[in-house]
Amino acid sequence: MCDCIDKKIKEEMQEIMSKYKVEKDNLISILNETQEKYGYIPKVAQMEISKYLQIPMAEIYGVVTFYSRFTLEPKGEYNISVCLGTACFVKGSQAILDRLKDKLKIEEGQTTKDGKFSIDTTRCVGACGIAPVFTVNDEVYGKATVKKLDEVLDKLM
């Protein structure tokens, strides 16, 4: 990343953090706002948060990697997440995930080279009644099938 981008992120992080008192309890709120702004938590942002809240980088990294809401890598324009919770898995979500990986030629946690798609998995989206489920950004697709996935992907491509 070039210095000009790092400088811009540092300035934007100062603006975000200035809304919060220098208290460790504000870490999640600052991370949430950072995730919303950038779509991930850039390393330079983590460093700025570490300085501001006087928290070691390792602790921030631990929080970011613990919560599935946060990510260290940019997501695609279309972030597709397949539920692998018990209800979804029993009803065939693994086949949906396998098809998705095959069609996009990437693995879980990766983004296509063009930045258009990324793949994630989750353990539950709270939609067990319409299992199996996958999501595209915030849109939930229930009673999903490989055919339904193909239709959605065709529209997005």
Phi and psi in degrees as GROMACS dihedral restraints (atoms count N, CA, C in turn):
[ dihedral_restraints ]
;  ai    aj    ak    al  type     phi  dphi    fc
    3     4     5     6     1   -78.5    20    10
    4     5     6     7     1   159.6    20    10
    6     7     8     9     1   -60.2    20    10
    7     8     9    10     1   -31.9    20    10
    9    10    11    12     1   -66.5    20    10
   10    11    12    13     1   -36.6    20    10
   12    13    14    15     1   -70.6    20    10
   13    14    15    16     1   -44.4    20    10
   15    16    17    18     1   -57.8    20    10
   16    17    18    19     1   -43.1    20    10
   18    19    20    21     1   -62.7    20    10
   19    20    21    22     1   -41.9    20    10
   21    22    23    24     1   -63.9    20    10
   22    23    24    25     1   -44.1    20    10
   24    25    26    27     1   -63.4    20    10
   25    26    27    28     1   -41.7    20    10
   27    28    29    30     1   -59.4    20    10
   28    29    30    31     1   -43.9    20    10
   30    31    32    33     1   -64.4    20    10
   31    32    33    34     1   -44.0    20    10
   33    34    35    36     1   -66.7    20    10
   34    35    36    37     1   -35.6    20    10
   36    37    38    39     1   -67.3    20    10
   37    38    39    40     1   -37.0    20    10
   39    40    41    42     1   -60.7    20    10
   40    41    42    43     1   -40.1    20    10
   42    43    44    45     1   -63.9    20    10
   43    44    45    46     1   -44.4    20    10
   45    46    47    48     1   -63.4    20    10
   46    47    48    49     1   -50.2    20    10
   48    49    50    51     1   -69.1    20    10
   49    50    51    52     1   -26.6    20    10
   51    52    53    54     1   -62.8    20    10
   52    53    54    55     1   -17.3    20    10
   54    55    56    57     1   -78.2    20    10
   55    56    57    58     1   -11.3    20    10
   57    58    59    60     1  -120.1    20    10
   58    59    60    61     1   143.5    20    10
   60    61    62    63     1   -68.4    20    10
   61    62    63    64     1   155.8    20    10
   63    64    65    66     1   -77.5    20    10
   64    65    66    67     1    79.0    20    10
   66    67    68    69     1  -137.8    20    10
   67    68    69    70     1   136.8    20    10
   69    70    71    72     1   -55.3    20    10
   70    71    72    73     1   -32.1    20    10
   72    73    74    75     1   -61.2    20    10
   73    74    75    76     1   -16.2    20    10
   75    76    77    78     1   -89.1    20    10
   76    77    78    79     1     0.3    20    10
   78    79    80    81     1   -57.4    20    10
   79    80    81    82     1   -51.1    20    10
   81    82    83    84     1   -61.1    20    10
   82    83    84    85     1   -41.9    20    10
   84    85    86    87     1   -62.7    20    10
   85    86    87    88     1   -43.0    20    10
   87    88    89    90     1   -67.0    20    10
   88    89    90    91     1   -41.8    20    10
   90    91    92    93     1   -62.6    20    10
   91    92    93    94     1   -41.5    20    10
   93    94    95    96     1   -58.5    20    10
   94    95    96    97     1   -47.1    20    10
   96    97    98    99     1   -66.1    20    10
   97    98    99   100     1   -36.5    20    10
   99   100   101   102     1   -66.3    20    10
  100   101   102   103     1   -45.2    20    10
  102   103   104   105     1   -59.6    20    10
  103   104   105   106     1   -42.9    20    10
  105   106   107   108     1   -64.0    20    10
  106   107   108   109     1   -40.1    20    10
  108   109   110   111     1   -69.6    20    10
  109   110   111   112     1   -45.5    20    10
  111   112   113   114     1  -104.3    20    10
  112   113   114   115     1   -15.9    20    10
  114   115   116   117     1    83.4    20    10
  115   116   117   118     1    -0.9    20    10
  117   118   119   120     1  -166.1    20    10
  118   119   120   121     1   178.6    20    10
  120   121   122   123     1  -109.6    20    10
  121   122   123   124     1    96.6    20    10
  123   124   125   126     1   -62.2    20    10
  124   125   126   127     1   151.1    20    10
  126   127   128   129     1   -59.2    20    10
  127   128   129   130     1   -41.1    20    10
  129   130   131   132     1   -63.8    20    10
  130   131   132   133     1   -33.1    20    10
  132   133   134   135     1   -67.2    20    10
  133   134   135   136     1   -41.7    20    10
  135   136   137   138     1   -60.2    20    10
  136   137   138   139     1   -40.8    20    10
  138   139   140   141     1   -64.7    20    10
  139   140   141   142     1   -40.3    20    10
  141   142   143   144     1   -66.9    20    10
  142   143   144   145     1   -41.0    20    10
  144   145   146   147     1   -63.5    20    10
  145   146   147   148     1   -42.4    20    10
  147   148   149   150     1   -57.7    20    10
  148   149   150   151     1   -46.2    20    10
  150   151   152   153     1   -65.5    20    10
  151   152   153   154     1   -46.1    20    10
  153   154   155   156     1   -64.5    20    10
  154   155   156   157     1   -48.6    20    10
  156   157   158   159     1   -89.4    20    10
  157   158   159   160     1    -3.7    20    10
  159   160   161   162     1    56.0    20    10
  160   161   162   163     1    48.9    20    10
  162   163   164   165     1  -118.7    20    10
  163   164   165   166     1   137.2    20    10
  165   166   167   168     1   -61.0    20    10
  166   167   168   169     1   145.9    20    10
  168   169   170   171     1   -54.9    20    10
  169   170   171   172     1   -38.1    20    10
  171   172   173   174     1   -60.5    20    10
  172   173   174   175     1   -36.4    20    10
  174   175   176   177     1   -69.8    20    10
  175   176   177   178     1   -41.0    20    10
  177   178   179   180     1   -64.3    20    10
  178   179   180   181     1   -44.7    20    10
  180   181   182   183     1   -58.6    20    10
  181   182   183   184     1   -42.2    20    10
  183   184   185   186     1   -60.4    20    10
  184   185   186   187     1   -41.8    20    10
  186   187   188   189     1   -68.6    20    10
  187   188   189   190     1   -45.4    20    10
  189   190   191   192     1   -60.6    20    10
  190   191   192   193     1   -41.3    20    10
  192   193   194   195     1   -81.9    20    10
  193   194   195   196     1   -17.8    20    10
  195   196   197   198     1   -75.4    20    10
  196   197   198   199     1   -44.8    20    10
  198   199   200   201     1   -89.9    20    10
  199   200   201   202     1   126.4    20    10
  201   202   203   204     1   -67.6    20    10
  202   203   204   205     1   -17.7    20    10
  204   205   206   207     1   -63.8    20    10
  205   206   207   208     1   -32.0    20    10
  207   208   209   210     1   -94.7    20    10
  208   209   210   211     1   150.1    20    10
  210   211   212   213     1  -142.6    20    10
  211   212   213   214     1   149.6    20    10
  213   214   215   216     1   -93.7    20    10
  214   215   216   217     1    -9.9    20    10
  216   217   218   219     1  -120.8    20    10
  217   218   219   220     1   145.2    20    10
  219   220   221   222     1   -61.6    20    10
  220   221   222   223     1   141.8    20    10
  222   223   224   225     1   -91.9    20    10
  223   224   225   226     1   163.5    20    10
  225   226   227   228     1   -73.2    20    10
  226   227   228   229     1   168.6    20    10
  228   229   230   231     1   -54.9    20    10
  229   230   231   232     1   -38.3    20    10
  231   232   233   234     1  -116.0    20    10
  232   233   234   235     1   106.4    20    10
  234   235   236   237     1   -92.8    20    10
  235   236   237   238     1   113.0    20    10
  237   238   239   240     1  -103.5    20    10
  238   239   240   241     1   124.2    20    10
  240   241   242   243     1  -121.7    20    10
  241   242   243   244     1   130.0    20    10
  243   244   245   246     1  -106.3    20    10
  244   245   246   247     1   129.2    20    10
  246   247   248   249     1   -77.6    20    10
  247   248   249   250     1   128.9    20    10
  249   250   251   252     1  -115.4    20    10
  250   251   252   253     1    19.2    20    10
  252   253   254   255     1   -62.3    20    10
  253   254   255   256     1   167.6    20    10
  255   256   257   258     1   -53.4    20    10
  256   257   258   259     1   -52.7    20    10
  258   259   260   261     1   -60.4    20    10
  259   260   261   262     1   -44.0    20    10
  261   262   263   264     1   -69.1    20    10
  262   263   264   265     1   -42.6    20    10
  264   265   266   267     1   -62.2    20    10
  265   266   267   268     1   -44.8    20    10
  267   268   269   270     1   -61.7    20    10
  268   269   270   271     1   -31.2    20    10
  270   271   272   273     1   -94.2    20    10
  271   272   273   274     1    10.5    20    10
  273   274   275   276     1   107.5    20    10
  274   275   276   277     1    17.7    20    10
  276   277   278   279     1   -66.7    20    10
  277   278   279   280     1   -24.8    20    10
  279   280   281   282     1   -62.7    20    10
  280   281   282   283     1   -38.6    20    10
  282   283   284   285     1   -64.3    20    10
  283   284   285   286     1   -35.8    20    10
  285   286   287   288     1   -66.7    20    10
  286   287   288   289     1   -45.2    20    10
  288   289   290   291     1   -62.0    20    10
  289   290   291   292     1   -44.3    20    10
  291   292   293   294     1   -60.3    20    10
  292   293   294   295     1   -42.8    20    10
  294   295   296   297     1   -64.1    20    10
  295   296   297   298     1   -42.5    20    10
  297   298   299   300     1   -60.7    20    10
  298   299   300   301     1   -46.8    20    10
  300   301   302   303     1   -63.8    20    10
  301   302   303   304     1   -39.8    20    10
  303   304   305   306     1   -66.6    20    10
  304   305   306   307     1   -43.5    20    10
  306   307   308   309     1   -71.2    20    10
  307   308   309   310     1   -38.7    20    10
  309   310   311   312     1   -90.9    20    10
  310   311   312   313     1   -11.8    20    10
  312   313   314   315     1    61.0    20    10
  313   314   315   316     1    36.3    20    10
  315   316   317   318     1  -138.0    20    10
  316   317   318   319     1   166.8    20    10
  318   319   320   321     1  -105.1    20    10
  319   320   321   322     1   173.2    20    10
  321   322   323   324     1   -54.8    20    10
  322   323   324   325     1   140.2    20    10
  324   325   326   327     1    82.0    20    10
  325   326   327   328     1    -0.7    20    10
  327   328   329   330     1  -107.3    20    10
  328   329   330   331     1   163.5    20    10
  330   331   332   333     1  -124.7    20    10
  331   332   333   334     1   141.5    20    10
  333   334   335   336     1   -62.2    20    10
  334   335   336   337     1   153.9    20    10
  336   337   338   339     1   -56.6    20    10
  337   338   339   340     1   -33.3    20    10
  339   340   341   342     1   -80.4    20    10
  340   341   342   343     1    -1.7    20    10
  342   343   344   345     1    75.7    20    10
  343   344   345   346     1    10.2    20    10
  345   346   347   348     1   -84.2    20    10
  346   347   348   349     1   -38.2    20    10
  348   349   350   351     1  -128.6    20    10
  349   350   351   352     1   146.4    20    10
  351   352   353   354     1  -138.0    20    10
  352   353   354   355     1   156.2    20    10
  354   355   356   357     1  -120.9    20    10
  355   356   357   358     1   133.0    20    10
  357   358   359   360     1  -133.8    20    10
  358   359   360   361     1   165.9    20    10
  360   361   362   363     1  -125.6    20    10
  361   362   363   364     1   157.3    20    10
  363   364   365   366     1  -138.0    20    10
  364   365   366   367     1   162.9    20    10
  366   367   368   369     1   -95.5    20    10
  367   368   369   370     1   -19.0    20    10
  369   370   371   372     1  -171.3    20    10
  370   371   372   373     1   136.4    20    10
  372   373   374   375     1  -113.9    20    10
  373   374   375   376     1     6.0    20    10
  375   376   377   378     1    76.6    20    10
  376   377   378   379     1    24.6    20    10
  378   379   380   381     1  -124.5    20    10
  379   380   381   382     1    41.4    20    10
  381   382   383   384     1   -59.5    20    10
  382   383   384   385     1   -29.0    20    10
  384   385   386   387     1   -66.4    20    10
  385   386   387   388     1   -19.4    20    10
  387   388   389   390     1  -119.1    20    10
  388   389   390   391     1    26.1    20    10
  390   391   392   393     1   -63.4    20    10
  391   392   393   394     1   150.4    20    10
  393   394   395   396     1   -77.7    20    10
  394   395   396   397     1   158.0    20    10
  396   397   398   399     1  -130.4    20    10
  397   398   399   400     1   142.8    20    10
  399   400   401   402     1  -135.1    20    10
  400   401   402   403     1   157.5    20    10
  402   403   404   405     1  -123.5    20    10
  403   404   405   406     1   150.3    20    10
  405   406   407   408     1  -122.6    20    10
  406   407   408   409     1   112.1    20    10
  408   409   410   411     1    54.1    20    10
  409   410   411   412     1  -115.7    20    10
  411   412   413   414     1  -103.8    20    10
  412   413   414   415     1     5.3    20    10
  414   415   416   417     1   -92.6    20    10
  415   416   417   418     1   128.6    20    10
  417   418   419   420     1   -97.4    20    10
  418   419   420   421     1   133.0    20    10
  420   421   422   423     1  -114.8    20    10
  421   422   423   424     1   109.4    20    10
  423   424   425   426     1   -98.5    20    10
  424   425   426   427     1   169.1    20    10
  426   427   428   429     1    47.3    20    10
  427   428   429   430     1    43.7    20    10
  429   430   431   432     1   -71.6    20    10
  430   431   432   433     1   150.3    20    10
  432   433   434   435     1  -136.4    20    10
  433   434   435   436     1   167.9    20    10
  435   436   437   438     1   -60.8    20    10
  436   437   438   439     1   -39.3    20    10
  438   439   440   441     1   -62.6    20    10
  439   440   441   442     1   -43.5    20    10
  441   442   443   444     1   -63.2    20    10
  442   443   444   445     1   -41.3    20    10
  444   445   446   447     1   -58.9    20    10
  445   446   447   448     1   -47.1    20    10
  447   448   449   450     1   -58.5    20    10
  448   449   450   451     1   -41.9    20    10
  450   451   452   453     1   -62.9    20    10
  451   452   453   454     1   -44.9    20    10
  453   454   455   456     1   -64.2    20    10
  454   455   456   457     1   -46.5    20    10
  456   457   458   459     1   -61.1    20    10
  457   458   459   460     1   -41.5    20    10
  459   460   461   462     1   -59.8    20    10
  460   461   462   463     1   -40.0    20    10
  462   463   464   465     1   -65.8    20    10
  463   464   465   466     1   -39.4    20    10
  465   466   467   468     1   -76.6    20    10
  466   467   468   469     1   -26.5    20    10
